Amino acid sequence: MSTFLPFALPDIGDEEIDEVVSALRSGWLTTGPKTRQFEADFKAFVDPSAEALAVNSATAGLHLALEALGVGPGDEVLVPTYTFTASGEVVRYLGADVKFVDVDRRTFNVTAADFEKALSPRTKVLMPVHFAGLACDMDPILALARKHGLKVVEDAAHTLPTTYKSKPIGSLDSDFTIFSFYATKTVPTGEGGMIVTRNPELAKRCKVMRLHGINRDAFDRYTSKAPAWYYEVVAPGFKYNMTDVASSIGIHQLRKAHALRDKRQRMVEAYDEALAHLPLELPPRAPAGDLHAHHLYVVRLTDSRHDRGKVIEAMAEEGVGCSVHFIPCHTQPYWRERYGHKPSDFPNAMANFERAVSLPLYTKMTTTDQQRVVEALTKVLHRLGH
């Protein structure tokens, strides 16, 4: 059998390696000049009028954003159930409650109508999650938030360099947008995330809270020419800063973001053409004129004879790694028991989950690799359907 084809691999080049070596040789490994550069580059990439703060994960970014907005006990944050648990867990860190909502069956994305059905007097924040790299329809969501005096925190973990109505995600009129640089993401640094906001006061609070509640930047203190040992702890902060080693990778991955997205687009088009004859619902495309980041390629089985678990097992036997994105949060033991949810509470999310299979999609894949996926899936579906 051929070598096993994994579900995802990062696409790291000599530029990233050389930048990491430069950081190691500089003697500055934690948050320092490389992180400053990465933040400046990211700000220029998504919105020069915004502020960008690097953190050690998107989860950390979501936590800091909600903390800066004053979310706490008695508050509710509306979160789509079709997401990774990190979107909701940060709400519980602050003693607030998550209120899950359903998603659109075609796009997997939450809509303004989904949010509106779930509003209550306790609602403080709406958290749209841009699934797989396709932007939510944000204008109605932002209008709903304005109408009810609510805050909006975009979970953009899948969404670089996605656009919405020709604007980059990260430049819309939300309070925060949080990006992820986890190893499988479109711009990976291994671990890492970025907070983007246009509110200087919110940015200031996040900057203080990401490093122990200290009111001075560690890089400034340790590189100052004058004595600069003094600092003050002004809040019980966290340890959420990004390292210069991770930022070194991010600097060059960001420069390649559009080229890598273009390759993903071509790969998606090849999949769409090759899989069109199979009993599958293929992923939705972005509206005309907009960019889809294509972080994931999620197909849905349409033949009732195909058991999703058996399909994934059979694909592994054929040497192809697949995955599932996501197990809806409301079915997980913690969330189910805390809020008393039943699987049927969110029918669109469950209908998608029960049929969803994520196929390998990463830019180190070759045309031959994609052909292997198509041939394996064709073989598996034919065998299991008879």
CORWOSUL-V464517 format. One record per backbone hydrogen bond with DSSP energy under -0.5 kcal/mol. NH is the residue of the N-H (numbers start at 1). CO is the residue of the C=O. E is the energy in kcal/mol with one decimal. If there is no record, write none. Layout:
nh-><NH & NH>
co-><CO & CO>
e-><E & E>
This chain:
nh-><5 & 6 & 12 & 17 & 18 & 19 & 20 & 21 & 22 & 23 & 24 & 25 & 26 & 27 & 27 & 28 & 29 & 36 & 37 & 38 & 39 & 40 & 41 & 42 & 43 & 44 & 45 & 46 & 47 & 50 & 51 & 53 & 55 & 56 & 58 & 61 & 62 & 63 & 64 & 65 & 66 & 67 & 68 & 69 & 70 & 71 & 74 & 75 & 76 & 77 & 78 & 79 & 79 & 80 & 81 & 83 & 87 & 88 & 89 & 90 & 91 & 92 & 93 & 94 & 94 & 95 & 96 & 97 & 99 & 100 & 101 & 104 & 108 & 115 & 116 & 117 & 118 & 118 & 119 & 119 & 123 & 124 & 125 & 126 & 127 & 128 & 130 & 130 & 131 & 133 & 134 & 135 & 138 & 141 & 142 & 143 & 144 & 145 & 146 & 147 & 148 & 149 & 149 & 150 & 151 & 153 & 154 & 154 & 155 & 156 & 156 & 159 & 160 & 163 & 164 & 167 & 169 & 171 & 174 & 175 & 176 & 177 & 178 & 179 & 180 & 181 & 183 & 185 & 189 & 190 & 191 & 193 & 194 & 195 & 196 & 197 & 200 & 203 & 204 & 205 & 206 & 207 & 208 & 209 & 210 & 211 & 212 & 212 & 213 & 214 & 214 & 215 & 221 & 222 & 223 & 224 & 234 & 234 & 235 & 237 & 237 & 238 & 240 & 240 & 241 & 242 & 244 & 244 & 245 & 247 & 248 & 249 & 250 & 251 & 252 & 253 & 254 & 255 & 256 & 257 & 260 & 261 & 262 & 263 & 264 & 265 & 266 & 267 & 268 & 269 & 270 & 271 & 272 & 273 & 274 & 275 & 276 & 278 & 280 & 281 & 282 & 290 & 293 & 295 & 296 & 297 & 298 & 299 & 299 & 300 & 301 & 302 & 303 & 304 & 306 & 307 & 308 & 311 & 312 & 313 & 314 & 315 & 316 & 317 & 318 & 319 & 320 & 321 & 323 & 328 & 329 & 331 & 332 & 336 & 337 & 338 & 339 & 340 & 341 & 345 & 346 & 350 & 351 & 352 & 353 & 354 & 355 & 355 & 356 & 356 & 357 & 358 & 359 & 359 & 361 & 365 & 370 & 371 & 372 & 373 & 374 & 375 & 376 & 377 & 378 & 379 & 380 & 381 & 382 & 383 & 384 & 385 & 386>
co-><319 & 4 & 10 & 13 & 14 & 15 & 16 & 17 & 18 & 19 & 20 & 21 & 22 & 23 & 24 & 23 & 27 & 32 & 33 & 34 & 35 & 36 & 37 & 38 & 39 & 40 & 41 & 42 & 43 & 47 & 197 & 195 & 193 & 240 & 192 & 57 & 58 & 59 & 60 & 61 & 62 & 63 & 64 & 65 & 67 & 66 & 95 & 72 & 122 & 97 & 125 & 77 & 99 & 127 & 101 & 81 & 84 & 85 & 85 & 86 & 88 & 88 & 89 & 90 & 91 & 92 & 91 & 75 & 77 & 98 & 79 & 109 & 104 & 111 & 112 & 113 & 114 & 115 & 115 & 116 & 120 & 76 & 76 & 151 & 78 & 126 & 128 & 155 & 129 & 130 & 131 & 133 & 136 & 137 & 138 & 139 & 140 & 141 & 142 & 143 & 144 & 145 & 146 & 145 & 124 & 126 & 152 & 176 & 128 & 154 & 178 & 156 & 158 & 291 & 167 & 164 & 162 & 168 & 172 & 152 & 152 & 196 & 154 & 194 & 156 & 192 & 190 & 182 & 181 & 181 & 189 & 55 & 179 & 53 & 177 & 51 & 198 & 199 & 200 & 201 & 202 & 203 & 204 & 205 & 206 & 208 & 209 & 238 & 208 & 208 & 211 & 232 & 217 & 218 & 219 & 220 & 213 & 232 & 213 & 212 & 235 & 209 & 210 & 238 & 210 & 54 & 29 & 30 & 29 & 243 & 244 & 245 & 246 & 247 & 248 & 249 & 250 & 251 & 252 & 254 & 256 & 257 & 258 & 259 & 260 & 261 & 262 & 263 & 264 & 265 & 266 & 267 & 268 & 269 & 270 & 271 & 272 & 275 & 278 & 300 & 280 & 287 & 133 & 132 & 132 & 359 & 296 & 297 & 357 & 281 & 355 & 279 & 279 & 302 & 303 & 305 & 306 & 307 & 308 & 309 & 310 & 311 & 312 & 313 & 314 & 316 & 315 & 5 & 358 & 326 & 81 & 328 & 329 & 332 & 333 & 334 & 335 & 336 & 336 & 342 & 343 & 346 & 347 & 348 & 349 & 350 & 351 & 352 & 352 & 353 & 299 & 323 & 297 & 357 & 7 & 362 & 366 & 367 & 368 & 369 & 370 & 371 & 372 & 373 & 374 & 375 & 376 & 377 & 378 & 379 & 380 & 381 & 383>
e-><-3.3 & -0.7 & -0.8 & -1.8 & -3.0 & -2.1 & -2.4 & -2.4 & -2.2 & -2.1 & -2.5 & -2.6 & -1.4 & -0.8 & -0.7 & -0.7 & -0.7 & -2.3 & -2.2 & -2.6 & -2.7 & -2.2 & -2.9 & -2.5 & -2.5 & -2.1 & -1.8 & -2.4 & -2.2 & -2.2 & -2.9 & -2.4 & -2.6 & -1.9 & -0.6 & -1.7 & -2.7 & -2.3 & -2.7 & -2.3 & -2.4 & -2.3 & -2.5 & -1.5 & -1.5 & -2.3 & -0.5 & -2.2 & -2.3 & -2.3 & -2.5 & -0.5 & -1.7 & -0.7 & -2.6 & -1.8 & -1.8 & -1.0 & -2.8 & -1.4 & -1.2 & -1.1 & -1.6 & -0.8 & -0.7 & -1.7 & -1.7 & -2.7 & -2.4 & -0.5 & -1.6 & -3.1 & -2.1 & -2.1 & -2.9 & -1.9 & -0.8 & -1.0 & -0.6 & -1.0 & -1.7 & -2.9 & -1.3 & -2.8 & -2.4 & -0.5 & -0.5 & -1.8 & -1.1 & -0.7 & -2.1 & -0.5 & -1.4 & -0.8 & -3.0 & -2.3 & -2.2 & -2.1 & -2.4 & -2.4 & -1.6 & -0.7 & -0.8 & -2.8 & -2.4 & -2.4 & -0.5 & -2.7 & -2.8 & -1.1 & -2.3 & -1.8 & -0.6 & -1.9 & -3.2 & -1.8 & -2.5 & -2.2 & -1.0 & -1.7 & -1.6 & -2.0 & -2.5 & -2.5 & -0.5 & -3.0 & -1.4 & -2.2 & -3.3 & -0.8 & -1.0 & -2.4 & -1.5 & -2.8 & -2.2 & -2.0 & -0.7 & -2.4 & -2.3 & -2.1 & -2.3 & -2.4 & -2.0 & -2.5 & -1.8 & -1.0 & -0.5 & -3.9 & -1.5 & -0.6 & -1.8 & -2.5 & -2.1 & -2.3 & -1.1 & -1.0 & -3.0 & -0.8 & -0.7 & -0.6 & -1.8 & -2.9 & -3.3 & -0.6 & -0.5 & -0.5 & -1.6 & -0.6 & -1.2 & -2.2 & -1.9 & -1.1 & -2.0 & -2.4 & -0.9 & -2.3 & -2.6 & -1.0 & -1.2 & -1.2 & -3.0 & -2.1 & -2.4 & -1.7 & -2.3 & -2.6 & -2.0 & -2.3 & -2.7 & -2.4 & -2.0 & -2.5 & -3.1 & -2.0 & -2.4 & -2.6 & -0.7 & -1.9 & -2.5 & -2.9 & -0.6 & -2.2 & -2.2 & -1.6 & -1.4 & -0.6 & -0.5 & -0.6 & -2.6 & -2.0 & -2.4 & -2.2 & -0.6 & -0.6 & -2.2 & -0.7 & -0.6 & -2.3 & -2.2 & -2.2 & -2.6 & -2.3 & -2.0 & -1.9 & -1.3 & -1.6 & -2.6 & -3.2 & -1.8 & -0.8 & -2.8 & -1.9 & -1.9 & -3.3 & -2.5 & -2.3 & -2.2 & -1.3 & -0.9 & -2.1 & -1.1 & -2.1 & -2.5 & -2.2 & -2.7 & -2.5 & -0.5 & -1.1 & -1.0 & -0.8 & -2.5 & -3.2 & -2.6 & -0.6 & -1.0 & -2.0 & -2.2 & -2.2 & -2.0 & -1.9 & -2.5 & -2.8 & -2.6 & -2.7 & -2.6 & -2.3 & -2.7 & -2.8 & -1.9 & -2.5 & -2.8 & -1.3 & -1.0>
